[in-house]
Amino acid sequence: MSRPAVRALAPYVAGTSIEEVRRRFGHARIVKLASNENPLGSSPLALAALRSADRLNLYLDDAHEALRERLGASEGLGAENVVLGHGSNEIVNTIAQTFLDPGDEVVIADPSFSLYRLAVSLVGALPVEVPLLDGVHDIERMLAAVGPRTKAFFVCDPNNPTGTVLPAVAWDYLFERIPPDVLLVIDRAYAEYLDAAGFDIAQLVLGRGNVVVLRTMSKVYGLASLRFGYAYGDRESIEWLQRVRLPFNVSRPAALGAAAALDDVDFLEKSIALNAAERSRVTDELRARGLHCYPSGANFYAVTVPIAAHDAYEALLERGIIVRSGDALRMPGRLRVTVGTREENDAFLAALADAALGTQA
Ligand SMILES: Cc1ncc(COP(=O)(O)O)c(C=O)c1O
């Protein structure tokens, strides 16, 4: 029999797969806008590097010194400020295993990325969830939820599932008030899509300490299947994480692909530009149809629907479009939709109109 914390766990639910929809409806063409993946595919430089992957019979140099140094340098930090992970999801789990004891409290926004609750609960710590205010982290109320048992404080920015971004003043407010002994975890899975950083990572890491900033190459670099994430942090936090993470958690192909993707400035710029143009085109259109979208800084947006989110999700599925129902993301009345190519976004807009969800302007 499993541990009580495991039995109490609601499993992580991933987005619906194309194969599943094909089995159910038999559509020839299915558009998946459910998991915030890059619609342009993967960085071509990363794919080329992966084709040359060799020595898979050998364990690799698990320190990844050069790659960590490079990632650190891009933010004015050193290799000692970087830990790598099998996707940033793994680092969330490692954070929980490294820093949390049973009974410790962790302040999290609600709704936010569901993995935080899962990882925290699994080690017997207690998520203290503070509702968003107008779709945005309510930093004041989150700070008010910090008590003597608070061990960590999570901020997801841009927030999944709302796409919302904290303004620079909110970061300043947070940094001035959060107690120094509370570990601050900032998840920036969508950082590359942001217009402005909002805060200086090096200043935060070197100035405050007790901080971990999560990043991933799953999103804008199009490497979700490769599993490569990383985190910045003060030397001490990173040392603890290095001690707890599994040996060889980043494979040789993952390291190779990630390093090549970092060189792929063309792909990065193209992906960011497409996302920015299409995100504003589609959300403008949705607003013109009388639907509300939170302002998004990511590669997805959260839009209202006039019927139950699950029913809207099903109506779109029948039409070959996969999105995420807000019902599954603690965001009732909304869908979370990834920004696709122009053609994919048009297919989504047409299916929404066909299902009579939203009034045409
Ligand atoms: C906020 C957030 N963090 C982390 C991840 C997962 O990243 P990775 O693929 O690096 O594990 C996601 C993916 O959806 C996300 O939305």
PDBQT file of the ligand as one rigid body, heavy atoms in Angstrom, charges set to zero:
ROOT
HETATM    1  C1  LIG A 401       4.504  27.093 -15.498  1.00  0.00    +0.000 C 
HETATM    2  C2  LIG A 401       5.148  25.882 -16.053  1.00  0.00    +0.000 A 
HETATM    3  N1  LIG A 401       6.265  25.403 -15.498  1.00  0.00    +0.000 NA
HETATM    4  C3  LIG A 401       6.870  24.311 -15.971  1.00  0.00    +0.000 A 
HETATM    5  C4  LIG A 401       6.359  23.643 -17.067  1.00  0.00    +0.000 A 
HETATM    6  C5  LIG A 401       7.003  22.377 -17.539  1.00  0.00    +0.000 C 
HETATM    7  O1  LIG A 401       8.199  22.542 -18.078  1.00  0.00    +0.000 OA
HETATM    8  P1  LIG A 401       9.145  21.324 -18.437  1.00  0.00    +0.000 P 
HETATM    9  O2  LIG A 401       8.685  20.765 -19.730  1.00  0.00    +0.000 OA
HETATM   10  O3  LIG A 401      10.473  21.986 -18.507  1.00  0.00    +0.000 OA
HETATM   11  O4  LIG A 401       9.091  20.300 -17.340  1.00  0.00    +0.000 OA
HETATM   12  C6  LIG A 401       5.226  24.097 -17.686  1.00  0.00    +0.000 A 
HETATM   13  C7  LIG A 401       4.681  23.357 -18.839  1.00  0.00    +0.000 C 
HETATM   14  O5  LIG A 401       3.559  23.406 -19.183  1.00  0.00    +0.000 OA
HETATM   15  C8  LIG A 401       4.599  25.252 -17.172  1.00  0.00    +0.000 A 
HETATM   16  O6  LIG A 401       3.480  25.729 -17.724  1.00  0.00    +0.000 OA
ENDROOT
TORSDOF 0
